[in-house]
Amino acid sequence: MGRVAVLGKSYAAAPIIEVLAALGHEARLMQPTGDLIGNIGTFQPEIAFLADGYRRGHVQGLLELLSIPYTHSGVLATALAADRHQAKIVLRAAGVPVTDHLVVAREDAVAAHQMTPPYVVKPLFAGTGPAVLAVMPGDDPPAALYTPDWAPVEAVMVERYVAGRSLFVGVMGDVALGVSETLVESGETPDAEEKIQLLTPPELSPNIYENLQKMALKAHEVLGCRGVTEVAFRFDDRASGATGLVCLGVNTQPSLGVVSPVLEQARVAGHSLADVVAWMVEDASCSR
């Protein structure tokens, strides 16, 4: 067993550190806002476990320069998956269905509708900026893009809205773990927060379930991903057969927290958090 640097915010890293300690590793938290290079130099980790948030490839590039094996996808795959526009080009070319979209300046998306509603507006790069905005028929262009949360975002993706169910497939190595559906429960009062629950597995026909797993593996493969990823889909079950399936993107840093499709699917398959973490540590490498 060896020294493992767990990179991420404390809430995401804490359960991983606990599991690593139980597995016999010496694990240490390293916050993304701290002196990362200095902390790495002091601790001299043998492996870096990326707990959350490293979806642009910068930290992966640093770890490559330092020759420290790390978990999840490599520099290119991480950066490619995070660039929603470029990722869609690759996915579409591989036959994975994606939505129509435009890339525009944030100011233009506020000034006028860039496509006929309904549509959604997202930061161009996944893992950065605020949550997705939905613009429905009859709505004005999204004035929320003027809020301080959106100020750092220069370019946005305007994407055709896809009605239906939100489905996620976890991929671990070359295996699709399963399928989960997110169910949103409204709060008991208008001011109460919505609660998100997972249904694993959801009620789907065998054909749709198999198609989801095949598409997720294809998306993981063509983007060059490694380790564990999470592929998001929308499914309009009013459409004929699998024509209602659309891939929304690949998360190269999926959560291993409370609401985690990857962990739920692993548990259904008989694997614990410790099993997943142990596999990820064993899988860690450079040149990913």
N, C-alpha and C positions, 0 to 999 in steps of 0.2 A: 504494500500500500504506500501511497506517496502524498505529496503536497498538492492540493487542488485549490486554485484561486477561483472563487465563485463571483463572477462579475454581474452586478445588477443592483437594483434597489432592494432594500432590506426585506420588504414584504414578500418579494418574489424569491429572494435568495435564502431566507431563513429555513424553510422546509427542506431545501436541497442540502444546505449545510448540515442539518440534523441527520439526514439520511447518509450523507458522505461520512460523517463521524461514526455512525453505527456500522458502516461498512469497513471502518478501520483507517480511513483517510484523515489526514490533517487538512481541514478545510478552513479557508479564511475569506471573509467578505471583502470585496473591493468595490466601492461605490463608483458610479460612472462620473461623478463630479469631483472626485478626489484626485490626488497625484498618482495616477494609475501607473505611470512608468516608474516612479519612485517606489511605490508599494510593491510592484512586481520585482524590482531590483532587490528590495529588502527580503521579501518572502521566498524568492526563487522557486516559483511553482513548477511542478513537472507537467501539469495539465491546467488549462483554463476552461471552466464550465460557464457558458454564457447563459445566465439565468433569464434575462429579458432585455428587450429594447435595442439590441444591436443589429438593426435591420438595414444598415446602409453600407456595410463592408469595411468601415474605417478601422474598427477595433480588430477585425479579422486580419486586416493588412498589417497592423502593428504586431500582432501575435506571430504572423509569418516572418516578419523581420527579426523578431526575437527568438524564432525557432521553438516556440512553445505550442505543443499540440493543443487543439481546442475542439469544442463540440459544435454541432450544427453544420451549416453549409459554409463553403469557402467564400473568398472575397468576391469573385465574379458572380456566382450564383446568388449570393446575398444581395449584391447591388442590383442585379438584373430583376430579381423578384420584387424588390422595393420600388423600382421604376415601373409604375403601373402601365405606362404607355408601351415601353419596350417589352415588358413581360407579355402584354396582349399580342404584340406582333409575333412573338415566338410561339405562344400557345395556339394562336389561330393557324399559323403555318403547320403546326403539328396535328391539326384536326380537333383541338380541344375547343368547344364552343365558348365564345366570349361575347360581351355586349358591344354595341356601337358606342363610340365615344369621340370626344374632341379634347384637345389640349389648348387651353386659352389662358391669357393673363387674368389674374383674379379680378382686376378692375373691370375687364370686359364682361365677366360673368355677372357682375353686379349691375352693370349699365343696361344690359338687355339679355333676353333669353337667347342662349346660344343653340338650343334645339327646342323643339316643341315639347312642353311638359306632357307627361311626367318624366322627370329625370333626377339624377342625384349629382351633387358636387362633392368632390373629394380632393384633398391635397394630392399633387402629382406623385409624391413619394409616400409610400405606405410607412406607417410607424412614426410619422411626424405630423404635427399640427392637430387640430381639433377633429371632432367626430363628423361623419358624413351628414350633409344636408340634403333633404328630400324636397323637391319642388313639384307640386302637384298641379293638375289643371286648374286654372283660375288664380293661381298664386302669382305674385309679383316676383321679379328676379330676387334672389336671396340677399336681402340687406344685411343678414348676419355675417356676410363676408367682410363687412366693414368693422367688425368687432376686434378688439385687441388680440384675441386668440388667433385670428387669421392673419394678423399683420405680418408675421414672418414668412407667410406663404406667398410666393410670387406667381407660380403657375398652378393651375387646378385642372383636374379632369372632370369634364361634364359627360356623364354617362347615362345612357338610356336606362330608365327605371325598369326593373324586372320584378313583377309581382310573384308571390309564391312563398314557399317555405325556405328557411335558412338551414342549410345542411353543411356539415363539416366532416371531412375524412382525414384522419391522422395517418401519416406515412412514417414508418420506422425502418430505415434501411431500404430494402426492396419489398416491403410488405405493407399493404393497406390494412390498418388495424381494424377498421369498422366504419360505421356512419353514425353521427349524432345530429339531432335536430335541436335548435335553440327555441325554447318556448318562453315568451315574455308575459309575465303576469303583472297587471296593473296594480298600483297601490290601493289601499283601502280608502284613501282620501285623495283629492286632486293634487295635493302637494307631496304625497308619498312617492318615494322612488319605485321605479319598476323593478321587478325581480326577474332575473334570467335563470331559467332552469334548463337542464339538458335531458333529452330523451334518447337513450342509447340501448338498443337500436330503435329507430323510429319505424312507424308502420309504412313500409314501402313494398312494392312488388319486387320479387326476386330479380327481374330484369333491370329495374331502376337501380337497385342496390348494387348489382354487379357492374352496371355502367358507371356509377359513381366511383367505385373502387378502381376501375380501369382508367377513368379519366384522371383521377388523383395521381395514380402511379405515373401516367404519361406526363402530367404537368410537372411532377417532381423530377422526372428524368430529363425532360427537354430543357428545363431551366438549369440543369446541372446540380441539383440540390443533393445534400448528404445528410446523414443523421436523421433527425426527426423534423418533419414539417407538418403543416396543417393546411389543407386545401379547402377553400370556401366555395359553396355553390348556392344558387337559388334554383328552386324547382317549382315550376308552375304545373301542378298536377291536373289542370284543366286541358293541357295540351295533349296531343296524341303521342303515346309511347314515351321515348326519351327526348322528344323534341323540346320539351319544356325545361331541360337541364342547361344551365349556364354556369361557367366557372367565373368566379369573381376575383380570384387571385390566390397566391401561395404565401403563407406566413412562414418564414424561415426561423422564427423565434417564438414558437407557440408557447402559451402559458402552461405551466405545470402546477397552477394554483388551484383554488377552490372550484372554479368553473372552467374545466379543461376537457375539451373533447378528446384530446390525446390520452389523458389519464383515464377518462371514463371508458374509452374503447379498450385500453389495455386491461383495466379491471374486469370488464366483461369477458375478455379473453383469458383471464386468470393470472394477470401480471400486476404486481404492486408497484408503488412509486419507487421503492428500492430496486426492483427489477429493471425499471426503465432507466433510472439514474446509473445503475451499475453498467448497463449496456452502453449508455452514452459515453461514460468515462472510458470504457474499453474501446469504443469506436473512435475516440478523439485522435486527431492527427493534424499535421500540417499538409500543405499542398492539396487542399480539399477542393 
